[in-house]
Amino acid sequence: MPEIASMLPTGNAMEVMIDIIDVQTTPLGLDPRGMLQSGYLKLNGKLNAADPRIDPGTPGYQRFATYRKELAIDFLNKNGRMVGLAMFDKDYGGSESPLYYLQVVRREIEPSRWHGLLLEPTGEKNQFRRVGFCRTEEIPIRDWFSDVIEDTITIV
């Protein structure tokens, strides 16, 4: 069976932008691949602040049009400019928590195109929880992580 990467069109190769330091999980039941009771992922990577999530009830709110209504795609913004698209794990719940995006992979020949995780702080230093995932959307010549210093964080 060929590797998935070898089946992708030329130019789609992705470069991993994080280094995993440690991982720990505690299964909820007997299935080691089943639901988790707890766990964490400690890694080095580039984390950038984003604008807070916008309440969909706000007048003038715009969501990225999609053919599937159940797949809610929001715009990911930084300083009022669109950075990419955000797919949140849950519907908007009124949280005013800061929002961060972690660059996980980027295209080798087009580094401005990346995929990552949406994170919010837990209140502990350098500790975050996943709230979704994100990616850039056809925004050439912008390196959203050029001024970001790599840091060690823990995702719980």
N, CA and C atoms as an extended XYZ file, in Angstrom:
468
Properties=species:S:1:pos:R:3:atomname:S:1:resname:S:1:resid:I:1 pbc="F F F"
N         0.866       -1.177        0.000 N   MET     1
C         0.000        0.000        0.000 CA  MET     1
C         0.908        1.234        0.000 C   MET     1
N         0.701        2.150       -0.944 N   PRO     2
C         1.548        3.356       -0.995 CA  PRO     2
C         1.236        4.302        0.159 C   PRO     2
N         2.245        5.071        0.540 N   GLU     3
C         2.060        6.090        1.582 CA  GLU     3
C         1.123        7.169        1.048 C   GLU     3
N         0.293        7.738        1.929 N   ILE     4
C        -0.633        8.792        1.511 CA  ILE     4
C         0.128        9.958        0.908 C   ILE     4
N         1.267       10.326        1.510 N   ALA     5
C         2.046       11.466        1.014 CA  ALA     5
C         2.467       11.268       -0.435 C   ALA     5
N         2.721       10.017       -0.854 N   SER     6
C         3.149        9.773       -2.233 CA  SER     6
C         1.987        9.887       -3.215 C   SER     6
N         0.748        9.864       -2.724 N   MET     7
C        -0.417        9.966       -3.603 CA  MET     7
C        -0.886       11.405       -3.783 C   MET     7
N        -0.384       12.320       -2.964 N   LEU     8
C        -0.784       13.718       -3.077 CA  LEU     8
C        -0.160       14.341       -4.313 C   LEU     8
N        -0.839       15.316       -4.930 N   PRO     9
C        -0.241       15.998       -6.066 CA  PRO     9
C         1.070       16.664       -5.657 C   PRO     9
N         1.972       16.797       -6.610 N   THR    10
C         3.258       17.439       -6.352 CA  THR    10
C         3.036       18.828       -5.781 C   THR    10
N         3.850       19.197       -4.805 N   GLY    11
C         3.747       20.527       -4.212 CA  GLY    11
C         2.904       20.583       -2.961 C   GLY    11
N         2.286       19.473       -2.573 N   ASN    12
C         1.447       19.464       -1.378 CA  ASN    12
C         2.162       18.917       -0.149 C   ASN    12
N         3.462       18.676       -0.244 N   ALA    13
C         4.200       18.117        0.889 CA  ALA    13
C         4.105       19.060        2.082 C   ALA    13
N         3.878       18.475        3.251 N   MET    14
C         3.743       19.262        4.475 CA  MET    14
C         4.962       19.042        5.364 C   MET    14
N         5.336       20.095        6.077 N   GLU    15
C         6.453       20.071        7.009 CA  GLU    15
C         5.888       20.192        8.423 C   GLU    15
N         6.256       19.277        9.305 N   VAL    16
C         5.787       19.312       10.688 CA  VAL    16
C         6.514       20.430       11.420 C   VAL    16
N         5.759       21.268       12.142 N   MET    17
C         6.306       22.461       12.789 CA  MET    17
C         6.329       22.363       14.313 C   MET    17
N         6.012       21.201       14.864 N   ILE    18
C         6.057       21.017       16.321 CA  ILE    18
C         6.994       19.864       16.654 C   ILE    18
N         7.513       19.885       17.867 N   ASP    19
C         8.298       18.768       18.393 CA  ASP    19
C         7.598       18.272       19.653 C   ASP    19
N         7.194       17.011       19.643 N   ILE    20
C         6.526       16.436       20.812 CA  ILE    20
C         7.584       16.044       21.837 C   ILE    20
N         7.409       16.536       23.061 N   ILE    21
C         8.343       16.276       24.154 CA  ILE    21
C         7.866       15.106       25.008 C   ILE    21
N         6.574       15.111       25.335 N   ASP    22
C         6.033       14.082       26.222 CA  ASP    22
C         4.535       13.955       25.978 C   ASP    22
N         4.023       12.768       26.206 N   VAL    23
C         2.586       12.533       26.094 CA  VAL    23
C         2.185       11.507       27.149 C   VAL    23
N         1.025       11.703       27.738 N   GLN    24
C         0.531       10.779       28.769 CA  GLN    24
C        -0.983       10.705       28.636 C   GLN    24
N        -1.512        9.488       28.669 N   THR    25
C        -2.966        9.315       28.643 CA  THR    25
C        -3.379        8.268       29.667 C   THR    25
N        -4.577        8.451       30.205 N   THR    26
C        -5.194        7.481       31.101 CA  THR    26
C        -6.526        7.085       30.471 C   THR    26
N        -6.650        5.816       30.008 N   PRO    27
C        -7.900        5.389       29.379 CA  PRO    27
C        -9.068        5.416       30.362 C   PRO    27
N       -10.264        5.669       29.841 N   LEU    28
C       -11.469        5.670       30.661 CA  LEU    28
C       -11.927        4.242       30.968 C   LEU    28
N       -11.652        3.346       30.049 N   GLY    29
C       -12.046        1.946       30.229 CA  GLY    29
C       -10.910        1.013       29.860 C   GLY    29
N       -11.257       -0.183       29.430 N   LEU    30
C       -10.253       -1.191       29.096 CA  LEU    30
C        -9.641       -1.002       27.715 C   LEU    30
N       -10.328       -0.320       26.824 N   ASP    31
C        -9.834       -0.125       25.460 CA  ASP    31
C        -8.762        0.967       25.444 C   ASP    31
N        -7.500        0.620       25.162 N   PRO    32
C        -6.434        1.624       25.162 CA  PRO    32
C        -6.595        2.667       24.055 C   PRO    32
N        -7.436        2.377       23.064 N   ARG    33
C        -7.688        3.330       21.978 CA  ARG    33
C        -9.059        4.001       22.114 C   ARG    33
N        -9.698        3.785       23.250 N   GLY    34
C       -11.032        4.333       23.486 CA  GLY    34
C       -10.990        5.713       24.114 C   GLY    34
N       -12.079        6.065       24.779 N   MET    35
C       -12.183        7.376       25.417 CA  MET    35
C       -11.154        7.514       26.530 C   MET    35
N       -10.768        8.772       26.791 N   LEU    36
C        -9.752        9.052       27.802 CA  LEU    36
C       -10.353        9.642       29.064 C   LEU    36
N        -9.792        9.258       30.189 N   GLN    37
C       -10.140        9.869       31.469 CA  GLN    37
C        -9.361       11.169       31.628 C   GLN    37
N        -8.096       11.131       31.226 N   SER    38
C        -7.244       12.316       31.309 CA  SER    38
C        -6.038       12.126       30.406 C   SER    38
N        -5.279       13.195       30.249 N   GLY    39
C        -4.064       13.110       29.456 CA  GLY    39
C        -3.503       14.483       29.157 C   GLY    39
N        -2.298       14.491       28.613 N   TYR    40
C        -1.676       15.744       28.192 CA  TYR    40
C        -0.690       15.482       27.068 C   TYR    40
N        -0.382       16.537       26.350 N   LEU    41
C         0.595       16.527       25.275 CA  LEU    41
C         1.497       17.726       25.496 C   LEU    41
N         2.778       17.480       25.715 N   LYS    42
C         3.741       18.560       25.921 CA  LYS    42
C         4.566       18.675       24.650 C   LYS    42
N         4.685       19.900       24.120 N   LEU    43
C         5.369       20.086       22.847 CA  LEU    43
C         6.052       21.440       22.751 C   LEU    43
N         6.973       21.549       21.797 N   ASN    44
C         7.564       22.825       21.405 CA  ASN    44
C         6.905       23.234       20.101 C   ASN    44
N         6.501       24.490       20.012 N   GLY    45
C         5.886       24.973       18.790 CA  GLY    45
C         5.667       26.467       18.838 C   GLY    45
N         5.108       26.987       17.739 N   LYS    46
C         4.830       28.417       17.633 CA  LYS    46
C         3.346       28.664       17.880 C   LYS    46
N         3.081       29.453       18.908 N   LEU    47
C         1.725       29.767       19.341 CA  LEU    47
C         1.504       31.254       19.140 C   LEU    47
N         0.422       31.621       18.468 N   ASN    48
C         0.148       33.016       18.162 CA  ASN    48
C        -1.242       33.391       18.681 C   ASN    48
N        -1.372       34.595       19.195 N   ALA    49
C        -2.665       35.071       19.701 CA  ALA    49
C        -3.583       35.425       18.538 C   ALA    49
N        -4.856       35.111       18.690 N   ALA    50
C        -5.877       35.454       17.696 CA  ALA    50
C        -6.903       36.362       18.353 C   ALA    50
N        -7.734       36.980       17.532 N   ASP    51
C        -8.842       37.761       18.068 CA  ASP    51
C        -9.817       36.805       18.757 C   ASP    51
N       -10.536       37.264       19.799 N   PRO    52
C       -11.514       36.394       20.470 CA  PRO    52
C       -12.583       35.908       19.489 C   PRO    52
N       -13.188       34.790       19.810 N   ARG    53
C       -14.269       34.246       18.988 CA  ARG    53
C       -15.444       35.210       19.011 C   ARG    53
N       -16.067       35.388       17.865 N   ILE    54
C       -17.182       36.326       17.740 CA  ILE    54
C       -18.497       35.593       17.993 C   ILE    54
N       -19.351       36.210       18.769 N   ASP    55
C       -20.684       35.674       19.047 CA  ASP    55
C       -21.482       35.659       17.743 C   ASP    55
N       -21.962       34.484       17.302 N   PRO    56
C       -22.745       34.417       16.066 CA  PRO    56
C       -24.015       35.267       16.102 C   PRO    56
N       -24.462       35.683       17.299 N   GLY    57
C       -25.642       36.528       17.423 CA  GLY    57
C       -25.353       38.004       17.199 C   GLY    57
N       -24.096       38.366       17.016 N   THR    58
C       -23.702       39.754       16.803 CA  THR    58
C       -24.214       40.238       15.449 C   THR    58
N       -24.847       41.428       15.401 N   PRO    59
C       -25.289       41.958       14.107 CA  PRO    59
C       -24.100       42.087       13.149 C   PRO    59
N       -24.308       41.654       11.916 N   GLY    60
C       -23.260       41.728       10.907 CA  GLY    60
C       -22.288       40.562       10.927 C   GLY    60
N       -22.508       39.611       11.858 N   TYR    61
C       -21.624       38.441       11.940 CA  TYR    61
C       -21.681       37.661       10.635 C   TYR    61
N       -20.517       37.260       10.141 N   GLN    62
C       -20.461       36.461        8.917 CA  GLN    62
C       -19.719       35.170        9.189 C   GLN    62
N       -20.259       34.102        8.681 N   ARG    63
C       -19.643       32.777        8.801 CA  ARG    63
C       -19.249       32.340        7.398 C   ARG    63
N       -18.194       31.562        7.306 N   PHE    64
C       -17.752       31.041        6.015 CA  PHE    64
C       -18.841       30.132        5.463 C   PHE    64
N       -19.288       30.386        4.246 N   ALA    65
C       -20.348       29.588        3.630 CA  ALA    65
C       -19.847       28.167        3.378 C   ALA    65
N       -20.675       27.203        3.699 N   THR    66
C       -20.305       25.800        3.505 CA  THR    66
C       -21.533       25.024        3.059 C   THR    66
N       -21.312       23.925        2.385 N   TYR    67
C       -22.435       23.127        1.909 CA  TYR    67
C       -23.055       22.277        3.010 C   TYR    67
N       -22.368       22.126        4.136 N   ARG    68
C       -22.907       21.344        5.248 CA  ARG    68
C       -23.199       22.268        6.414 C   ARG    68
N       -24.457       22.418        6.762 N   LYS    69
C       -24.836       23.318        7.855 CA  LYS    69
C       -24.257       22.880        9.193 C   LYS    69
N       -24.098       21.561        9.377 N   GLU    70
C       -23.585       21.092       10.665 CA  GLU    70
C       -22.089       21.364       10.828 C   GLU    70
N       -21.409       21.728        9.750 N   LEU    71
C       -19.986       22.045        9.822 CA  LEU    71
C       -19.844       23.561        9.887 C   LEU    71
N       -19.825       24.087       11.082 N   ALA    72
C       -19.744       25.534       11.289 CA  ALA    72
C       -18.303       25.990       11.136 C   ALA    72
N       -18.063       26.817       10.140 N   ILE    73
C       -16.718       27.323        9.895 CA  ILE    73
C       -16.727       28.829       10.101 C   ILE    73
N       -15.907       29.286       11.034 N   ASP    74
C       -15.784       30.708       11.325 CA  ASP    74
C       -14.496       31.238       10.716 C   ASP    74
N       -14.415       32.556       10.606 N   PHE    75
C       -13.171       33.175       10.182 CA  PHE    75
C       -12.260       33.300       11.395 C   PHE    75
N       -10.984       33.023       11.208 N   LEU    76
C        -9.972       33.210       12.245 CA  LEU    76
C        -9.282       34.534       11.958 C   LEU    76
N        -9.341       35.454       12.920 N   ASN    77
C        -8.798       36.796       12.714 CA  ASN    77
C        -7.701       37.120       13.713 C   ASN    77
N        -6.807       38.007       13.281 N   LYS    78
C        -5.786       38.571       14.163 CA  LYS    78
C        -5.736       40.058       13.864 C   LYS    78
N        -5.954       40.867       14.903 N   ASN    79
C        -5.997       42.327       14.748 CA  ASN    79
C        -6.978       42.751       13.658 C   ASN    79
N        -8.123       42.065       13.602 N   GLY    80
C        -9.169       42.416       12.653 CA  GLY    80
C        -8.944       41.926       11.235 C   GLY    80
N        -7.817       41.274       10.955 N   ARG    81
C        -7.533       40.752        9.612 CA  ARG    81
C        -7.735       39.248        9.598 C   ARG    81
N        -8.296       38.753        8.504 N   MET    82
C        -8.510       37.319        8.387 CA  MET    82
C        -7.168       36.603        8.258 C   MET    82
N        -6.957       35.619        9.119 N   VAL    83
C        -5.759       34.785        9.081 CA  VAL    83
C        -6.089       33.477        8.366 C   VAL    83
N        -7.288       32.968        8.620 N   GLY    84
C        -7.678       31.695        8.032 CA  GLY    84
C        -9.074       31.304        8.458 C   GLY    84
N        -9.320       30.011        8.480 N   LEU    85
C       -10.626       29.472        8.841 CA  LEU    85
C       -10.517       28.686       10.138 C   LEU    85
N       -11.552       28.770       10.961 N   ALA    86
C       -11.579       28.108       12.263 CA  ALA    86
C       -12.770       27.160       12.331 C   ALA    86
N       -12.506       25.921       12.716 N   MET    87
C       -13.549       24.930       12.922 CA  MET    87
C       -13.556       24.610       14.421 C   MET    87
N       -14.568       25.101       15.125 N   PHE    88
C       -14.624       24.928       16.576 CA  PHE    88
C       -15.263       23.598       16.949 C   PHE    88
N       -14.809       23.033       18.072 N   ASP    89
C       -15.326       21.752       18.551 CA  ASP    89
C       -16.749       21.862       19.084 C   ASP    89
N       -17.114       23.036       19.607 N   LYS    90
C       -18.439       23.237       20.203 CA  LYS    90
C       -19.046       24.533       19.698 C   LYS    90
N       -20.377       24.627       19.813 N   ASP    91
C       -21.055       25.875       19.486 CA  ASP    91
C       -20.586       26.973       20.426 C   ASP    91
N       -20.762       28.206       20.010 N   TYR    92
C       -20.361       29.354       20.814 CA  TYR    92
C       -21.072       29.312       22.159 C   TYR    92
N       -20.294       29.476       23.237 N   GLY    93
C       -20.868       29.406       24.575 CA  GLY    93
C       -20.693       30.669       25.382 C   GLY    93
N       -20.299       31.766       24.739 N   GLY    94
C       -20.171       33.028       25.443 CA  GLY    94
C       -18.834       33.238       26.122 C   GLY    94
N       -17.850       32.407       25.838 N   SER    95
C       -16.542       32.521       26.484 CA  SER    95
C       -15.790       33.751       25.994 C   SER    95
N       -15.200       34.460       26.933 N   GLU    96
C       -14.364       35.614       26.607 CA  GLU    96
C       -12.884       35.245       26.722 C   GLU    96
N       -12.587       33.957       26.794 N   SER    97
C       -11.199       33.503       26.914 CA  SER    97
C       -10.396       33.920       25.695 C   SER    97
N        -9.118       34.252       25.918 N   PRO    98
C        -8.254       34.520       24.765 CA  PRO    98
C        -8.172       33.271       23.890 C   PRO    98
N        -7.922       33.474       22.623 N   LEU    99
C        -7.843       32.389       21.657 CA  LEU    99
C        -6.449       32.401       21.038 C   LEU    99
N        -5.867       31.232       20.875 N   TYR   100
C        -4.531       31.104       20.288 CA  TYR   100
C        -4.572       30.065       19.182 C   TYR   100
N        -3.683       30.212       18.197 N   TYR   101
C        -3.542       29.180       17.193 CA  TYR   101
C        -2.114       28.670       17.185 C   TYR   101
N        -1.978       27.355       17.103 N   LEU   102
C        -0.701       26.657       17.116 CA  LEU   102
C        -0.460       26.100       15.722 C   LEU   102
N         0.639       26.506       15.103 N   GLN   103
C         0.994       25.985       13.786 CA  GLN   103
C         1.515       24.558       13.960 C   GLN   103
N         0.831       23.583       13.337 N   VAL   104
C         1.227       22.182       13.457 CA  VAL   104
C         1.988       21.728       12.214 C   VAL   104
N         1.465       22.018       11.036 N   VAL   105
C         2.149       21.711        9.776 CA  VAL   105
C         2.008       22.898        8.833 C   VAL   105
N         2.934       22.975        7.859 N   ARG   106
C         2.836       23.985        6.810 CA  ARG   106
C         3.326       23.376        5.506 C   ARG   106
N         2.914       23.985        4.409 N   ARG   107
C         3.347       23.496        3.105 CA  ARG   107
C         4.812       23.849        2.890 C   ARG   107
N         5.577       22.877        2.416 N   GLU   108
C         7.007       23.096        2.223 CA  GLU   108
C         7.289       24.189        1.202 C   GLU   108
N         6.562       24.185        0.084 N   ILE   109
C         6.862       25.174       -0.960 CA  ILE   109
C         6.063       26.465       -0.801 C   ILE   109
N         5.155       26.497        0.131 N   GLU   110
C         4.319       27.677        0.361 CA  GLU   110
C         4.075       27.811        1.868 C   GLU   110
N         5.105       28.268        2.634 N   PRO   111
C         5.016       28.280        4.100 CA  PRO   111
C         3.890       29.132        4.677 C   PRO   111
N         3.290       30.020        3.871 N   SER   112
C         2.173       30.819        4.390 CA  SER   112
C         0.897       29.984        4.517 C   SER   112
N         0.893       28.776        3.953 N   ARG   113
C        -0.260       27.864        4.052 CA  ARG   113
C         0.022       26.857        5.152 C   ARG   113
N        -0.772       26.891        6.223 N   TRP   114
C        -0.529       26.021        7.373 CA  TRP   114
C        -1.839       25.487        7.940 C   TRP   114
N        -1.724       24.455        8.766 N   HIS   115
C        -2.842       23.867        9.508 CA  HIS   115
C        -2.432       23.819       10.972 C   HIS   115
N        -3.392       24.002       11.873 N   GLY   116
C        -3.037       24.005       13.284 CA  GLY   116
C        -4.213       23.751       14.200 C   GLY   116
N        -3.960       23.936       15.482 N   LEU   117
C        -4.972       23.751       16.516 CA  LEU   117
C        -5.373       25.091       17.106 C   LEU   117
N        -6.643       25.224       17.456 N   LEU   118
C        -7.141       26.380       18.199 CA  LEU   118
C        -7.108       26.014       19.672 C   LEU   118
N        -6.519       26.882       20.470 N   LEU   119
C        -6.337       26.603       21.889 CA  LEU   119
C        -6.809       27.767       22.737 C   LEU   119
N        -7.235       27.460       23.964 N   GLU   120
C        -7.517       28.503       24.943 CA  GLU   120
C        -6.772       28.152       26.224 C   GLU   120
N        -6.320       29.174       26.968 N   PRO   121
C        -5.562       28.900       28.192 CA  PRO   121
C        -6.446       28.293       29.275 C   PRO   121
N        -5.825       27.461       30.123 N   THR   122
C        -6.550       26.831       31.229 CA  THR   122
C        -6.450       27.644       32.511 C   THR   122
N        -5.525       28.594       32.540 N   GLY   123
C        -5.265       29.351       33.758 CA  GLY   123
C        -3.924       28.986       34.374 C   GLY   123
N        -3.394       27.831       33.997 N   GLU   124
C        -2.057       27.418       34.429 CA  GLU   124
C        -1.043       27.929       33.400 C   GLU   124
N         0.168       28.250       33.860 N   LYS   125
C         1.205       28.786       32.977 CA  LYS   125
C         1.523       27.805       31.842 C   LYS   125
N         1.467       28.310       30.600 N   ASN   126
C         1.789       27.546       29.385 CA  ASN   126
C         0.949       26.281       29.221 C   ASN   126
N        -0.274       26.283       29.767 N   GLN   127
C        -1.167       25.134       29.638 CA  GLN   127
C        -2.432       25.574       28.900 C   GLN   127
N        -2.843       24.758       27.918 N   PHE   128
C        -3.971       25.092       27.055 CA  PHE   128
C        -4.865       23.885       26.872 C   PHE   128
N        -6.087       24.155       26.381 N   ARG   129
C        -6.990       23.076       25.981 CA  ARG   129
C        -7.411       23.349       24.540 C   ARG   129
N        -7.609       22.278       23.803 N   ARG   130
C        -8.023       22.386       22.409 CA  ARG   130
C        -9.489       22.805       22.346 C   ARG   130
N        -9.793       23.761       21.470 N   VAL   131
C       -11.178       24.172       21.244 CA  VAL   131
C       -11.562       24.043       19.768 C   VAL   131
N       -10.616       23.594       18.933 N   GLY   132
C       -10.901       23.420       17.520 CA  GLY   132
C        -9.625       23.290       16.720 C   GLY   132
N        -9.782       23.404       15.402 N   PHE   133
C        -8.609       23.408       14.540 CA  PHE   133
C        -8.776       24.501       13.499 C   PHE   133
N        -7.685       24.838       12.820 N   CYS   134
C        -7.716       25.972       11.902 CA  CYS   134
C        -6.724       25.769       10.766 C   CYS   134
N        -6.873       26.608        9.749 N   ARG   135
C        -5.946       26.598        8.615 CA  ARG   135
C        -6.029       27.932        7.899 C   ARG   135
N        -4.991       28.238        7.131 N   THR   136
C        -5.042       29.448        6.316 CA  THR   136
C        -5.909       29.170        5.103 C   THR   136
N        -6.348       30.228        4.474 N   GLU   137
C        -7.228       30.098        3.313 CA  GLU   137
C        -6.743       31.016        2.203 C   GLU   137
N        -5.879       30.494        1.337 N   GLU   138
C        -5.426       31.225        0.148 CA  GLU   138
C        -4.954       32.638        0.453 C   GLU   138
N        -4.075       32.776        1.439 N   ILE   139
C        -3.524       34.097        1.748 CA  ILE   139
C        -2.029       34.029        1.467 C   ILE   139
N        -1.616       34.334        0.232 N   PRO   140
C        -0.205       34.185       -0.124 CA  PRO   140
C         0.675       35.278        0.476 C   PRO   140
N         1.937       35.002        0.551 N   ILE   141
C         2.995       35.938        0.935 CA  ILE   141
C         2.863       36.476        2.355 C   ILE   141
N         2.139       35.826        3.211 N   ARG   142
C         2.059       36.252        4.608 CA  ARG   142
C         2.583       35.123        5.475 C   ARG   142
N         3.526       35.430        6.330 N   ASP   143
C         4.020       34.432        7.268 CA  ASP   143
C         3.551       34.844        8.651 C   ASP   143
N         2.431       34.272        9.086 N   TRP   144
C         1.804       34.657       10.348 CA  TRP   144
C         2.643       34.265       11.559 C   TRP   144
N         3.688       33.481       11.361 N   PHE   145
C         4.501       33.012       12.481 CA  PHE   145
C         5.935       33.524       12.435 C   PHE   145
N         6.255       34.443       11.528 N   SER   146
C         7.639       34.907       11.375 CA  SER   146
C         8.174       35.601       12.622 C   SER   146
N         7.330       36.285       13.369 N   ASP   147
C         7.787       37.015       14.557 CA  ASP   147
C         7.482       36.273       15.864 C   ASP   147
N         7.083       35.004       15.760 N   VAL   148
C         6.708       34.223       16.937 CA  VAL   148
C         7.878       33.338       17.368 C   VAL   148
N         8.191       33.380       18.648 N   ILE   149
C         9.259       32.555       19.208 CA  ILE   149
C         8.679       31.207       19.621 C   ILE   149
N         9.404       30.145       19.302 N   GLU   150
C         8.965       28.804       19.691 CA  GLU   150
C         8.942       28.693       21.211 C   GLU   150
N         7.909       28.031       21.726 N   ASP   151
C         7.739       27.915       23.169 CA  ASP   151
C         7.320       26.486       23.512 C   ASP   151
N         7.494       26.113       24.759 N   THR   152
C         7.052       24.805       25.244 CA  THR   152
C         5.704       24.979       25.929 C   THR   152
N         4.703       24.227       25.447 N   ILE   153
C         3.359       24.305       26.021 CA  ILE   153
C         2.847       22.895       26.319 C   ILE   153
N         1.802       22.840       27.127 N   THR   154
C         1.132       21.575       27.427 CA  THR   154
C        -0.337       21.722       27.051 C   THR   154
N        -0.844       20.749       26.298 N   ILE   155
C        -2.259       20.712       25.928 CA  ILE   155
C        -2.909       19.603       26.744 C   ILE   155
N        -3.972       19.962       27.491 N   VAL   156
C        -4.673       18.976       28.329 CA  VAL   156
C        -6.050       18.691       27.770 C   VAL   156
